[in-house]
Amino acid sequence: MFSDQIKQSYKKLKSSVYFDKTQAILRNRIVAYECSGRFDKFSDRIVSLLTLKSDSKWNNYKATLVNSKC
């Protein structure tokens, strides 16, 4: 359930960025991200955190993502 929603949300983001010609930097970062092949690992990690229903683990992971430079 969560996996499908995450993949669908990512596709919507890509579509929005693709048609918005002012988002060239974000578009390039999406391309680089997809070329790295990390999306499946990322989505699996999010799904596992959401199914655990542990607020502290999710908040720690979210803070890590927000503070990352990649």
N, C-alpha and C positions, 0 to 999 in steps of 0.2 A: 504494500500500500504506500508506505512512505517513499520507497524507491521510485515508483512510478511518478509520484508527485514531484520529487526532486528533479528527475529527468525532464518532466514536462516544464517545470519552472525554468530550468536551464535553457531549454529550447526557446521558450518565450523571450528570455533575456537575449539570446543570440539573435533572434529575429528582430527584436526591437533595435538592437545595436546595429545590425546590418543595414536596416532601412534609415537609420538616423546618421546622416553623413557628417554630423559634427562630432561624433564619438570615435574618431580614428584611433586614438590611443587605446581606448578600451577594446575596440575591435581587434587591434594588433595583439593585445594581451590575451584575448580569448583564443586567437589562433595559436599563439605560443603555448598556452595552457593545454589546448587540445593536442598539439603535436607532442607534448611531453607524456601523454597517455595517463595522466594522473586522475582523470575525472572519476573513473570507476572506483578507485581506492577512496577518493574523497567522499563520494556519495555513499559507499558502503559504511564508512566511518560515521557519517551523519545519521544514517538509518540505525546503526547499532546504538548510538547515543540516545536517539529518540525513543527507541524501544525499551531501553533500560529505565526510563522515566526517573532519572536521577538529575535533579536540578543542579546540583553542585558540579557534576561531571560535565553537563552541557554548558554551564556558565564558564567553567575553566576552558573548555575547548573553544567557545565563542570568543573569549578574551584573547586566546592565543591567535585565532584567525584575525581578529581586528587589529592586533598589535604586530602582525607579521608584515614584512616588507614585500612579500611576493604576491 
